[in-house]
Amino acid sequence: MIGAGSIGVGTFLGYMFSKFFFMVVKRIVLLPALPLYLSWEPFALTVGAFFSLFIIISLVAPVFIRTDGLHELIRGDGSGKEKEGFSKIRGSLGLILLVLSYTLASLTSNNIVIGLIFLLPPLATLGTYFFFTDSLPFLLHLFKGRKELYWRHFRLLAISEGVIRLKENARMFFIVTIVSTVAFMSVGILASLTSFASQYREVNPLGLVYVSYPGDKMEEQNIKRLRDELRRNGLEYTYVDFPVLKQRSSYTEFTVSIVKLSSINELATAFGNTAFELDEGEALFLPPTISTFEQLNSQIVETVLEESGVSIRINGAYPHQLFPAHAIGTNAIILNDTDFDRIAAFVKTPSVVYHAFDIPEWQMTKNIGMTIEHSMTESILAGTSHELNYTFDNPGRNYSIIRTTFTLLLFIGLLLAGVFLLAAGSFIYFRLYTSLDSDRKQFDVLRRMGITDREFKKIINRQLIPQFFVPWGVALLHSSFAFLTLQVIWDALAEISIVRELIFVLLGFTILQVIYFYLIRWRYLAHIRTSS
């Protein structure tokens, strides 16, 4: 009955407010249109999914309901007050598993990160369960042995009552922790995707990129088409072509990619960077990624380009990022114009020509080069992509797709996280009300003994704060170490930092939890003060 009523009312109200919801989503993700239409499939999917879920819950829930003997029912509320047992072995195991999980997450690297993704969640989950069922009672038992700390004012009452509630609600705290961790992680992961979108320009500094390989018959036509489309759309740009030569280095015995200094300076000037000067025989490393600059900048290498016989001295690295990561190659150098021309005369044909467009309004290029991309797509579908001999990349269009997709995912993730947090808070909220009658009687006795209102609130705080913030704190700790692993993944993929976004996520959840605590505390105090 509850399930059927919830599904009916929820589906009706959901569709009534769906137009307003779509208007909000359209503004958030910057979509040109998000129309509303009526179809039976979404309704059938919603009703079928939730109705099936309610049926499964109705069948499974009775299996986990505790059944007590008649003598325990007669004894009433007092029966639960004696169940404070715990296992020292399981308690120690819980702490060991959590420490092991946190240590592995802190020491993760690119080589083992994939394995840890499958190993850490089971370890942390099992450790969390033992932590609440045995580790915390064990630690509180040790604390109770310190009489100089335990036997002080109302600390005795608050801690003893807290130990009982902890043991009674250990499974609930475990579920709240896992649900909260899922909420933190879902929003954190999606926020990191948004971070990638926000830093997309840094890792893709060019507006358009066309790479031509030997045998590209469409090179001149495609470049002319791109320049014409940019002019028709009123977009200012700086165009530089980079012939890339290949030579074998006598120092490493590997092939190096060589670009011309004047071409680099022309593009660097468009970015607002200072031009470099190199004398004959001098060269600079061209770092494939930002992170490799420090390593390459400290190296001095003297080598001979074997095919042409040109001797060069590579002293340091170019400090600015002009190309996407690994665009020119993993082993590239910038050569002065004189030596480059000598090698070009010897090589005759460059191995690749890199056509770079620096466009200040790069986000306005999403409709540029559509014909070229359609040709590439058709060739890929037909299995003839090897005949194209060119590649084309439009970071403006890529960013538009990534931003829209990631923003929509983040919006959905926030909604799901809100559901998870409400569910986690509801567990604690309703558990407080199951013991409301006994709590009211207990505090009524304390008031008759002369307890002040300030002392009354202090006892309430000491009982409620652990129930609200211990599961939340453990979930926050789980998520923080999980985000360390996530940062390693992003370093390998795009070399971006997600620290700022994750701090905002965790800070936002902290503020929401504090607000929720004071709201529940206010209602709980009001009910406790009400005479039975």
TIVEX-47092 format. One record per residue (C-alpha): residue in three letters; x, y, z. Coordinates in Angstrom, 2 decimals. Example, Ala and Ser with C-alpha at 12.3 -4.5 7.8 and 13.67 -1.06 7.14 Angstrom:
BEGIN
PT   residu      east     north        up
PT      ALA     12.30     -4.50      7.80
PT      SER     13.67     -1.06      7.14
END
This chain:
BEGIN
PT   residu      east     north        up
PT      MET      0.00      0.00      0.00
PT      ILE      2.81      2.41      0.88
PT      GLY      4.68      1.54     -2.31
PT      ALA      1.64      1.85     -4.59
PT      GLY      0.64      5.18     -3.03
PT      SER      4.17      6.57     -3.24
PT      ILE      4.56      5.54     -6.87
PT      GLY      1.21      7.03     -7.88
PT      VAL      1.65     10.36     -6.10
PT      GLY      5.34     10.62     -7.03
PT      THR      4.72      9.93    -10.71
PT      PHE      1.88     12.46    -10.87
PT      LEU      3.79     15.24     -9.09
PT      GLY      6.96     14.42    -11.03
PT      TYR      5.27     14.93    -14.37
PT      MET      3.48     18.07    -13.17
PT      PHE      6.81     19.69    -12.25
PT      SER      8.84     18.19    -15.11
PT      LYS      8.50     21.28    -17.32
PT      PHE      9.92     23.49    -14.57
PT      PHE     12.64     20.90    -13.98
PT      PHE     13.58     20.92    -17.67
PT      MET     13.72     24.72    -17.67
PT      VAL     16.20     24.63    -14.78
PT      VAL     18.30     21.91    -16.42
PT      LYS     18.36     23.80    -19.72
PT      ARG     19.77     26.91    -18.04
PT      ILE     22.31     24.93    -16.02
PT      VAL     23.75     22.89    -18.89
PT      LEU     23.31     25.72    -21.45
PT      LEU     21.22     23.70    -23.89
PT      PRO     19.40     25.57    -26.67
PT      ALA     16.21     23.57    -26.09
PT      LEU     14.91     20.79    -23.85
PT      PRO     11.31     20.09    -24.90
PT      LEU      8.72     18.20    -22.87
PT      TYR      6.77     15.41    -24.50
PT      LEU      4.31     12.78    -23.30
PT      SER      5.13      9.10    -23.80
PT      TRP      4.10      5.93    -22.02
PT      GLU      7.62      4.39    -21.89
PT      PRO      9.03      6.59    -19.07
PT      PHE      5.92      6.02    -16.96
PT      ALA      6.06      2.24    -17.53
PT      LEU      9.77      2.17    -16.69
PT      THR      9.30      4.25    -13.52
PT      VAL      6.31      2.31    -12.22
PT      GLY      7.84     -1.05    -13.12
PT      ALA     11.23     -0.31    -11.54
PT      PHE      9.91      1.11     -8.27
PT      PHE      7.09     -1.38     -7.91
PT      SER      9.57     -4.23     -8.39
PT      LEU     11.81     -2.62     -5.79
PT      PHE      8.99     -2.38     -3.25
PT      ILE      8.06     -6.03     -3.84
PT      ILE     11.67     -7.14     -3.30
PT      ILE     11.94     -5.07     -0.11
PT      SER      8.65     -6.49      1.17
PT      LEU      9.95    -10.03      0.65
PT      VAL     13.46     -9.49      1.98
PT      ALA     12.82     -7.18      4.96
PT      PRO     11.01     -9.76      7.19
PT      VAL     14.06    -12.02      7.01
PT      PHE     16.14     -9.41      8.87
PT      ILE     13.52     -8.53     11.51
PT      ARG     14.61     -9.72     14.93
PT      THR     12.22    -11.96     16.87
PT      ASP     12.62    -12.12     20.66
PT      GLY     11.38    -14.65     23.13
PT      LEU      8.32    -14.10     25.32
PT      HIS     10.39    -13.48     28.46
PT      GLU     12.37    -10.76     26.63
PT      LEU      9.16     -9.08     25.49
PT      ILE      7.84     -9.05     29.06
PT      ARG     11.04     -7.41     30.30
PT      GLY     10.46     -4.59     27.77
PT      ASP     12.99     -1.81     27.19
PT      GLY     15.42     -3.09     29.76
PT      SER     16.44     -6.05     27.64
PT      GLY     18.54     -4.01     25.25
PT      LYS     20.47     -2.23     27.99
PT      GLU     22.60     -5.27     28.82
PT      LYS     23.80     -6.05     25.30
PT      GLU     27.21     -4.39     25.32
PT      GLY     29.33     -7.36     24.24
PT      PHE     32.05     -7.05     21.63
PT      SER     34.86     -9.11     20.20
PT      LYS     38.38     -7.81     20.68
PT      ILE     39.54     -9.85     17.69
PT      ARG     36.91     -8.37     15.36
PT      GLY     37.52     -4.95     16.85
PT      SER     41.24     -5.15     16.14
PT      LEU     40.55     -6.60     12.69
PT      GLY     38.26     -3.69     11.86
PT      LEU     40.95     -1.15     12.74
PT      ILE     43.59     -3.10     10.81
PT      LEU     41.42     -3.28      7.68
PT      LEU     40.67      0.45      7.77
PT      VAL     44.31      1.41      8.33
PT      LEU     45.36     -0.96      5.54
PT      SER     42.77      0.55      3.18
PT      TYR     43.86      4.10      3.95
PT      THR     47.55      3.21      3.58
PT      LEU     47.02      1.55      0.18
PT      ALA     44.94      4.52     -1.00
PT      SER     47.70      6.93      0.09
PT      LEU     50.48      4.96     -1.61
PT      THR     48.66      4.23     -4.86
PT      SER     50.35      4.77     -8.21
PT      ASN     49.57      4.37    -11.89
PT      ASN     50.82      0.79    -11.87
PT      ILE     48.49     -0.51     -9.15
PT      VAL     45.55      1.89     -9.24
PT      ILE     43.33     -0.42    -11.33
PT      GLY     43.82     -3.32     -8.92
PT      LEU     43.12     -1.10     -5.91
PT      ILE     39.79     -0.01     -7.40
PT      PHE     38.58     -3.60     -6.97
PT      LEU     40.45     -4.34     -3.72
PT      LEU     39.83     -1.28     -1.53
PT      PRO     35.98     -1.13     -1.50
PT      PRO     35.55     -4.66      0.01
PT      LEU     38.35     -4.04      2.53
PT      ALA     36.92     -0.68      3.60
PT      THR     33.34     -2.02      3.77
PT      LEU     34.27     -5.00      5.95
PT      GLY     36.50     -2.80      8.10
PT      THR     33.67     -0.28      8.54
PT      TYR     31.25     -2.99      9.67
PT      PHE     33.67     -4.34     12.29
PT      PHE     34.52     -0.78     13.31
PT      PHE     30.97     -0.02     14.39
PT      THR     30.06     -3.44     15.76
PT      ASP     33.28     -4.11     17.71
PT      SER     36.08     -1.54     17.32
PT      LEU     34.18      1.46     18.70
PT      PRO     32.69     -0.45     21.69
PT      PHE     36.20     -1.79     22.38
PT      LEU     37.72      1.71     22.32
PT      LEU     34.95      3.10     24.53
PT      HIS     35.46      0.20     26.92
PT      LEU     39.11      1.20     27.23
PT      PHE     38.04      4.80     27.80
PT      LYS     35.66      3.74     30.55
PT      GLY     38.63      2.25     32.37
PT      ARG     40.14      5.73     32.70
PT      LYS     38.11      6.85     35.68
PT      GLU     39.76     10.27     35.86
PT      LEU     38.22     10.98     32.43
PT      TYR     35.07      8.88     32.59
PT      TRP     33.76      9.80     36.04
PT      ARG     33.32     13.52     35.39
PT      HIS     30.01     15.37     35.67
PT      PHE     27.54     14.13     33.05
PT      ARG     30.18     12.42     30.93
PT      LEU     29.42      9.17     32.75
PT      LEU     25.75      9.27     31.74
PT      ALA     26.38     10.40     28.17
PT      ILE     29.10      7.83     27.42
PT      SER     27.35      4.89     29.07
PT      GLU     24.15      5.66     27.18
PT      GLY     26.16      6.20     24.01
PT      VAL     27.81      2.78     24.30
PT      ILE     24.42      1.11     24.60
PT      ARG     23.00      2.99     21.62
PT      LEU     26.12      2.30     19.61
PT      LYS     25.77     -1.42     20.13
PT      GLU     22.03     -1.37     19.45
PT      ASN     22.45      0.71     16.28
PT      ALA     25.82     -0.55     14.99
PT      ARG     24.31     -1.92     11.79
PT      MET     22.37      1.28     11.24
PT      PHE     25.55      3.36     11.65
PT      PHE     27.31      1.04      9.19
PT      ILE     24.54      1.52      6.61
PT      VAL     24.52      5.30      7.16
PT      THR     28.29      5.42      6.66
PT      ILE     28.20      3.41      3.44
PT      VAL     25.27      5.42      2.05
PT      SER     26.98      8.70      2.94
PT      THR     30.23      7.51      1.36
PT      VAL     28.38      6.65     -1.84
PT      ALA     26.84     10.14     -1.84
PT      PHE     30.22     11.81     -1.29
PT      MET     31.91      9.70     -3.95
PT      SER     29.19     10.16     -6.57
PT      VAL     29.28     13.94     -6.30
PT      GLY     33.07     13.97     -5.93
PT      ILE     33.64     11.93     -9.07
PT      LEU     31.21     14.02    -11.08
PT      ALA     32.73     17.22     -9.68
PT      SER     36.13     15.97    -10.84
PT      LEU     34.68     15.55    -14.33
PT      THR     33.50     19.15    -14.15
PT      SER     37.02     20.08    -13.06
PT      PHE     38.34     18.44    -16.21
PT      ALA     35.90     20.54    -18.26
PT      SER     36.95     23.74    -16.47
PT      GLN     40.66     22.99    -17.09
PT      TYR     40.11     21.76    -20.63
PT      ARG     41.59     24.94    -22.13
PT      GLU     44.82     24.46    -20.20
PT      VAL     45.42     21.00    -21.63
PT      ASN     44.09     21.98    -25.10
PT      PRO     45.50     25.48    -25.69
PT      LEU     44.83     25.59    -29.46
PT      GLY     41.54     26.48    -31.14
PT      LEU     41.75     24.10    -34.12
PT      VAL     44.28     21.42    -34.97
PT      TYR     44.77     19.84    -38.39
PT      VAL     47.52     17.26    -38.79
PT      SER     48.57     16.32    -42.32
PT      TYR     50.56     13.18    -43.12
PT      PRO     52.48     12.40    -46.35
PT      GLY     50.06     11.69    -49.18
PT      ASP     47.33     14.01    -47.89
PT      LYS     45.75     15.30    -51.10
PT      MET     43.12     17.32    -49.21
PT      GLU     45.59     19.38    -47.16
PT      GLU     45.38     22.70    -49.03
PT      GLN     41.64     22.38    -49.62
PT      ASN     40.86     21.60    -45.97
PT      ILE     43.07     24.38    -44.59
PT      LYS     41.47     26.87    -47.00
PT      ARG     38.01     25.68    -45.91
PT      LEU     38.85     26.15    -42.22
PT      ARG     40.23     29.66    -42.78
PT      ASP     37.20     30.66    -44.86
PT      GLU     34.78     29.38    -42.20
PT      LEU     36.61     31.28    -39.47
PT      ARG     36.43     34.51    -41.50
PT      ARG     32.72     34.03    -42.27
PT      ASN     32.01     33.61    -38.56
PT      GLY     34.03     36.71    -37.69
PT      LEU     36.56     34.81    -35.55
PT      GLU     40.06     36.20    -35.26
PT      TYR     42.85     33.64    -35.41
PT      THR     46.57     33.11    -35.79
PT      TYR     47.56     30.33    -38.16
PT      VAL     50.94     28.59    -37.98
PT      ASP     52.03     25.45    -39.76
PT      PHE     54.71     23.25    -38.21
PT      PRO     56.62     20.90    -40.51
PT      VAL     57.87     18.14    -38.22
PT      LEU     61.10     16.43    -39.23
PT      LYS     62.34     13.07    -37.95
PT      GLN     65.99     12.26    -37.17
PT      ARG     67.81      9.60    -35.20
PT      SER     69.72     10.85    -32.14
PT      SER     73.17      9.42    -31.54
PT      TYR     72.76     10.03    -27.79
PT      THR     69.63      7.91    -27.24
PT      GLU     69.55      5.90    -30.48
PT      PHE     65.86      6.89    -30.71
PT      THR     64.01      8.97    -33.32
PT      VAL     63.31     12.57    -32.33
PT      SER     60.70     14.98    -33.71
PT      ILE     62.10     18.38    -34.72
PT      VAL     60.17     21.67    -35.05
PT      LYS     61.39     25.09    -36.16
PT      LEU     62.06     27.88    -33.63
PT      SER     60.51     30.67    -35.76
PT      SER     57.22     28.73    -35.99
PT      ILE     57.23     28.23    -32.21
PT      ASN     57.88     31.94    -31.63
PT      GLU     55.10     32.93    -34.01
PT      LEU     52.56     30.82    -32.10
PT      ALA     54.01     31.83    -28.72
PT      THR     53.58     35.52    -29.60
PT      ALA     49.90     34.90    -30.32
PT      PHE     49.61     33.40    -26.80
PT      GLY     51.35     36.44    -25.35
PT      ASN     54.58     34.60    -24.49
PT      THR     58.13     35.87    -24.97
PT      ALA     60.00     34.77    -28.08
PT      PHE     63.15     32.66    -27.65
PT      GLU     66.48     32.91    -29.46
PT      LEU     68.78     30.00    -30.27
PT      ASP     72.19     30.17    -31.87
PT      GLU     73.37     27.73    -34.48
PT      GLY     73.93     24.32    -32.91
PT      GLU     71.57     25.02    -29.98
PT      ALA     68.22     23.38    -29.23
PT      LEU     65.53     23.06    -26.56
PT      PHE     63.47     20.12    -25.42
PT      LEU     59.75     20.43    -26.22
PT      PRO     58.07     18.83    -23.17
PT      PRO     55.24     16.44    -24.12
PT      THR     53.33     17.37    -20.91
PT      ILE     53.48     20.08    -18.26
PT      SER     54.78     17.69    -15.62
PT      THR     57.84     16.73    -17.68
PT      PHE     59.17     20.31    -17.93
PT      GLU     61.12     20.27    -14.65
PT      GLN     62.82     17.00    -15.51
PT      LEU     63.81     18.05    -19.06
PT      ASN     64.77     21.62    -18.10
PT      SER     67.62     20.36    -15.90
PT      GLN     69.20     18.25    -18.66
PT      ILE     72.00     19.19    -21.04
PT      VAL     72.51     16.78    -23.94
PT      GLU     75.02     16.89    -26.78
PT      THR     74.04     14.70    -29.71
PT      VAL     74.33     14.25    -33.45
PT      LEU     71.31     13.90    -35.74
PT      GLU     72.66     10.92    -37.62
PT      GLU     70.88     11.11    -41.01
PT      SER     71.87     14.74    -41.64
PT      GLY     75.06     14.81    -39.53
PT      VAL     74.00     17.98    -37.67
PT      SER     75.57     18.34    -34.21
PT      ILE     73.45     20.07    -31.58
PT      ARG     73.51     20.88    -27.88
PT      ILE     70.14     20.63    -26.13
PT      ASN     70.16     22.91    -23.08
PT      GLY     66.91     22.95    -21.06
PT      ALA     63.27     22.85    -22.11
PT      TYR     60.68     25.20    -23.56
PT      PRO     58.65     26.57    -20.60
PT      HIS     55.24     27.18    -22.20
PT      GLN     52.57     24.71    -23.28
PT      LEU     51.51     25.44    -26.85
PT      PHE     50.18     22.03    -27.86
PT      PRO     48.02     19.32    -26.34
PT      ALA     49.89     16.61    -24.46
PT      HIS     52.04     14.38    -26.73
PT      ALA     50.78     16.21    -29.84
PT      ILE     54.21     16.60    -31.45
PT      GLY     55.60     13.43    -29.88
PT      THR     57.08     12.11    -26.65
PT      ASN     60.65     12.90    -27.79
PT      ALA     60.65     16.32    -29.47
PT      ILE     63.07     19.25    -29.71
PT      ILE     63.00     22.85    -30.95
PT      LEU     65.83     23.64    -33.35
PT      ASN     67.15     26.99    -34.54
PT      ASP     66.14     27.99    -38.07
PT      THR     69.58     27.52    -39.68
PT      ASP     70.02     23.92    -38.55
PT      PHE     66.36     23.14    -39.24
PT      ASP     66.68     24.35    -42.85
PT      ARG     69.83     22.21    -43.33
PT      ILE     67.92     19.12    -42.12
PT      ALA     64.86     20.03    -44.22
PT      ALA     67.02     20.22    -47.37
PT      PHE     68.37     16.78    -46.58
PT      VAL     65.00     15.19    -45.63
PT      LYS     63.02     16.85    -48.47
PT      THR     59.57     15.76    -47.18
PT      PRO     58.47     16.31    -43.55
PT      SER     57.01     13.30    -41.75
PT      VAL     54.01     15.34    -40.66
PT      VAL     52.75     18.94    -40.93
PT      TYR     51.01     20.28    -37.84
PT      HIS     48.54     23.09    -38.69
PT      ALA     47.74     25.09    -35.54
PT      PHE     45.02     27.73    -35.17
PT      ASP     45.15     29.95    -32.10
PT      ILE     41.64     31.39    -31.67
PT      PRO     40.92     33.72    -28.71
PT      GLU     37.17     32.96    -28.85
PT      TRP     37.82     29.23    -29.10
PT      GLN     34.45     28.24    -27.58
PT      MET     32.71     29.76    -30.64
PT      THR     34.29     27.25    -33.02
PT      LYS     31.94     24.32    -32.35
PT      ASN     30.44     24.59    -35.86
PT      ILE     33.77     25.02    -37.65
PT      GLY     35.11     22.12    -39.71
PT      MET     31.93     20.05    -39.69
PT      THR     32.52     18.92    -43.30
PT      ILE     36.00     17.63    -42.45
PT      GLU     34.70     15.78    -39.38
PT      HIS     31.88     14.23    -41.42
PT      SER     34.44     12.97    -43.93
PT      MET     36.48     11.44    -41.13
PT      THR     33.41      9.81    -39.60
PT      GLU     32.29      8.35    -42.93
PT      SER     35.76      6.95    -43.56
PT      ILE     35.89      5.35    -40.11
PT      LEU     32.46      3.75    -40.62
PT      ALA     33.46      2.54    -44.09
PT      GLY     36.76      1.15    -42.79
PT      THR     38.85      3.40    -45.05
PT      SER     40.27      5.78    -42.45
PT      HIS     43.83      4.80    -43.46
PT      GLU     43.26      6.51    -46.82
PT      LEU     42.57      9.94    -45.30
PT      ASN     46.16     10.74    -44.28
PT      TYR     44.99     13.51    -41.97
PT      THR     43.35     14.11    -38.60
PT      PHE     41.32     17.05    -37.37
PT      ASP     40.45     18.11    -33.85
PT      ASN     38.09     20.88    -32.75
PT      PRO     38.60     21.54    -29.01
PT      GLY     35.72     24.07    -29.03
PT      ARG     33.18     21.46    -30.09
PT      ASN     34.72     18.82    -27.81
PT      TYR     34.50     21.22    -24.88
PT      SER     30.85     22.02    -25.65
PT      ILE     29.97     18.31    -25.59
PT      ILE     32.06     17.60    -22.48
PT      ARG     30.72     20.60    -20.57
PT      THR     27.09     19.78    -21.35
PT      THR     27.48     16.10    -20.54
PT      PHE     29.45     16.55    -17.33
PT      THR     27.24     19.36    -16.05
PT      LEU     24.14     17.25    -16.62
PT      LEU     25.78     14.29    -14.88
PT      LEU     26.76     16.51    -11.95
PT      PHE     23.20     17.82    -11.68
PT      ILE     21.82     14.28    -11.65
PT      GLY     24.52     13.26     -9.17
PT      LEU     23.54     16.08     -6.82
PT      LEU     19.93     14.91     -6.92
PT      LEU     20.98     11.34     -6.17
PT      ALA     23.32     12.51     -3.41
PT      GLY     20.43     14.46     -1.89
PT      VAL     18.35     11.27     -1.86
PT      PHE     21.22      9.32     -0.27
PT      LEU     21.78     11.97      2.41
PT      LEU     18.09     12.17      3.24
PT      ALA     18.02      8.38      3.50
PT      ALA     21.07      8.38      5.79
PT      GLY     19.60     11.12      7.98
PT      SER     16.23      9.37      8.08
PT      PHE     17.81      6.25      9.56
PT      ILE     19.07      8.27     12.53
PT      TYR     15.96     10.44     12.71
PT      PHE     13.53      7.55     13.04
PT      ARG     15.83      5.62     15.35
PT      LEU     15.75      8.54     17.78
PT      TYR     11.96      8.43     17.84
PT      THR     11.83      4.71     18.60
PT      SER     13.53      5.42     21.93
PT      LEU     11.73      8.71     22.54
PT      ASP      9.46      7.41     25.33
PT      SER     12.31      5.91     27.35
PT      ASP     14.45      9.04     26.80
PT      ARG     11.60     11.26     27.95
PT      LYS     11.23      9.25     31.16
PT      GLN     14.98      9.31     31.76
PT      PHE     15.28     13.07     31.42
PT      ASP     12.14     13.61     33.47
PT      VAL     13.90     11.84     36.34
PT      LEU     17.00     13.99     35.84
PT      ARG     14.93     17.18     35.89
PT      ARG     13.40     16.13     39.21
PT      MET     16.93     15.63     40.52
PT      GLY     17.63     19.30     39.77
PT      ILE     19.34     19.28     36.36
PT      THR     19.48     22.72     34.75
PT      ASP     18.38     23.49     31.22
PT      ARG     21.99     24.14     30.16
PT      GLU     23.11     20.79     31.57
PT      PHE     20.13     19.14     29.91
PT      LYS     21.20     20.45     26.47
PT      LYS     24.79     19.41     27.13
PT      ILE     23.73     15.81     27.78
PT      ILE     21.54     15.84     24.66
PT      ASN     24.43     17.13     22.57
PT      ARG     26.80     14.46     23.88
PT      GLN     24.31     11.77     22.96
PT      LEU     23.24     13.12     19.55
PT      ILE     26.57     14.37     18.19
PT      PRO     28.19     10.90     18.02
PT      GLN     25.09      9.44     16.34
PT      PHE     25.14     12.13     13.66
PT      PHE     28.81     12.85     13.14
PT      VAL     30.65      9.57     13.79
PT      PRO     29.11      7.83     10.70
PT      TRP     29.48     11.07      8.73
PT      GLY     33.10     11.47      9.86
PT      VAL     34.00      7.90      8.88
PT      ALA     32.31      8.42      5.50
PT      LEU     34.25     11.67      5.05
PT      LEU     37.48      9.85      5.87
PT      HIS     36.64      7.06      3.41
PT      SER     35.91      9.58      0.68
PT      SER     39.05     11.65      1.31
PT      PHE     41.35      8.66      0.86
PT      ALA     39.32      7.47     -2.14
PT      PHE     39.81     10.88     -3.71
PT      LEU     43.59     10.43     -3.39
PT      THR     43.26      7.43     -5.68
PT      LEU     41.01      9.44     -7.99
PT      GLN     43.63     12.18     -8.21
PT      VAL     46.21      9.62     -9.36
PT      ILE     43.85      8.53    -12.13
PT      TRP     43.32     12.12    -13.29
PT      ASP     47.09     12.78    -13.18
PT      ALA     47.57      9.87    -15.56
PT      LEU     44.72     10.89    -17.87
PT      ALA     44.97     14.66    -18.13
PT      GLU     47.38     16.00    -15.46
PT      ILE     44.77     18.15    -13.78
PT      SER     44.15     18.85    -10.10
PT      ILE     40.75     18.11     -8.60
PT      VAL     41.60     19.28     -5.07
PT      ARG     39.61     22.52     -5.22
PT      GLU     36.40     20.86     -6.46
PT      LEU     36.65     18.06     -3.90
PT      ILE     37.18     20.53     -1.05
PT      PHE     34.02     22.36     -2.12
PT      VAL     32.10     19.07     -2.25
PT      LEU     33.17     17.93      1.22
PT      LEU     32.69     21.42      2.69
PT      GLY     29.19     21.59      1.21
PT      PHE     28.26     18.23      2.68
PT      THR     29.66     19.33      6.04
PT      ILE     27.47     22.44      6.10
PT      LEU     24.40     20.40      5.14
PT      GLN     25.11     17.87      7.90
PT      VAL     25.49     20.59     10.54
PT      ILE     22.21     22.22      9.45
PT      TYR     20.46     18.84      9.51
PT      PHE     21.85     18.12     12.98
PT      TYR     20.52     21.35     14.47
PT      LEU     17.14     20.81     12.82
PT      ILE     16.80     17.30     14.26
PT      ARG     18.17     18.44     17.63
PT      TRP     15.56     21.20     17.79
PT      ARG     12.72     18.74     17.12
PT      TYR     14.16     16.15     19.51
PT      LEU     14.46     18.68     22.36
PT      ALA     10.90     19.81     21.75
PT      HIS      9.62     16.22     22.02
PT      ILE     11.74     15.41     25.07
PT      ARG     10.42     18.45     26.92
PT      THR      6.84     17.39     26.19
PT      SER      5.39     15.54     29.15
PT      SER      4.40     11.94     28.45
END
